[in-house]
Amino acid sequence: MRAFLDRLYLWSGYAAAGFLVLIVATVLVQVVFNMVDALALAVGAQPVGLVLPSYAEFTGYFLAAASFLAAAHTLQRGALIRVNLVMQRLRPKSRRIAEIWCAAVGTLFSAYFTWWMILLVLESLEFNDVSPGMIPVPIWIPQLSIALGMAVFTLALADRTMAAWHGQIADDAGEA
């Protein structure tokens, strides 16, 4: 089970990185299009008016996907932003109890929001919601990446809760 979860978190991180690459590629294409127009103006020609339709909308979708898909991998690697001002002052036993409590509460909140995100995806499918941009995108597609990212993050939080319960969380309270 441990190997499966580690691979799931890793592949979720890879998917997030892929979406970041898509953001860079999309913005780069639009910048090149803008440069073609600027060059045309510089030589006295009419601008071509090249535009990547809905590029801002797509980069927003890619950013949401990258953010949510990266959460589990980031948590597992210990790179998620943590405020350790209190944790570093606790004794080891109290620190473990606080870690269990925080991870458990985080799991509950994340599970709650994952549930509602899944319901939102299903509702968008039922009503055939599409984005208002130049390219109408079925809105359930970007919502699905968020729901998947949240589901994997919820699993990672539950995993962390169990690891803390069994005393398997390293003492990382001194990290910033």
N, C-alpha and C positions, 0 to 999 in steps of 0.2 A: 504494500500500500504506500509506503514511504517513497519508493521509486516512482510510482504513478503520480503522486502529488507533486513531487519535485519536478517531474517532466511537465506536468500541467502548468505549474507556475512559470517554468522556463519558456514554454511555448506561448503562454499568454504574454510574457515579456517580449518574445520575438514578434508576435503579432502587433504589439504596441509599437515596436521599433519599425515594423513595416509601414504602419500608418504614419509615423513621423517621416519616413522616406517619401511617402505619397504627398505629404504636405510640402516638403522641400521641392519635389518634382513639379507639383502643381503651381506653386508660387514662381519657380524658376521659369516655367513655360510662359506664364503671364508676364514676367519681367522681360523675357526675350521679345515677346510680342510688343510690349511697350517700347523697347529699344528700337525695334524695326520702325515703329511710327515716329519716334524721335529722330532717327536717322533720315527718314523720308522728309521730315520737316526741315532738317538741317541742310539738305541738298536742294530744297525748294520744291519738292514734290508733294503731292497730297498724301496725308497719312493713310495707310491701308485700313486701319481700324480693326486690327486683329484683337479678338477677345476670346478667352477661354470661358465659355458660358458657365455661369454659376460657380466660378472658381472659388469665390469667398465662401459660398455655402458649403461646397465640398471640403474645403480646408477646415471649416468648423466641424463638420461631421467627422473628419479624420482626427481632429484634435480631441474630440469627445471620446472617440474609440480608443485612441492612444492613451488618454488619461485613465480611463476605467480599466482597460486591459493591463496596464502597467502596475496597478495597485497591488495585486497579489504577489507578483514577482518582487516588487519593491519592499513589501512587508517581509517576505521570506528572507530577503537579503539583508534586512535590518537597516535599510536606507530610507524608510518612511520617516518623515519628520516626527520627532518625538520631543516632548518637553520633559526633561529629566530633572528639573530643579527639585521636585519632591522625591522622586524615586531614588536619586543618588544619596539622599539623607536617611533613607530607611535601612533598617537592619535586614539582613538577607531573608529571614522568614517573613517579615512584613513586606518586603519587596516582592517576594513570590506571591503572597496573597493579593497585593495590589496589581501585579501582572495578570493573575488569573481573573480578578474582578474586571480590569480594563478590557482584557481580551474577550471575556464573556459578554460584557455590555456592548462592546463593539460588534460582536457576532450578532447579538439580538437586533441592534439597530440596522446593521447591514442586511440581515435577513428580511427585516420589515421592508426596507427600501427596495430590495431585490424583488420581493413579492409584488410590490406595487408597480415596479418597472416592467415586470413580466405581464401584468394585467394591462398596462399601457400599450405594450407591443401587441397584445391580442386585440385590444380595442382598435388600434390603428389598422390592423389587418381586417377586422370586421367592417370598419367604415371606409376602407380604402383611402385613408388619408394620404395626401401627397404634399410635398413641399411647394411653396409658392414661387420658387425661383424660375429662371428661364428654362431649366431642365427639371420637369416634375419628377421627383424621386419619391417612391413609396416610403413614407416616413418610418415605417416599421423597420426598415433596413438599418438606418443609423441607430434607432432605438435598440435594436437587437444587440449591437455591439456593446452598448452600455449595459444592457441586462446581463449579457454573458460575462462582461468584466466584473460586474457587481456580484454575480453568482460565484465566480472563482475567488473573488476577494472575501466573500462570506465564508467560503470553504477554508481559505487560508487563515482567517480569524478563528474559526472553529478549531483548526489544526493547531494554531498557536495557543488557544485556550487549553487544549488537551496536553500539549507539550509542557506548558507552565504547570498544569495540574500534576504532571508526572515528574516535575523538577528538571525538565530537559531544556529549559530556556537558559542560555548563557547569561552571565551577569554583564549586561551591556548598559547599565545605568550610568556609567561614567562617560558614555559617548554623547556627543551633542547632536 
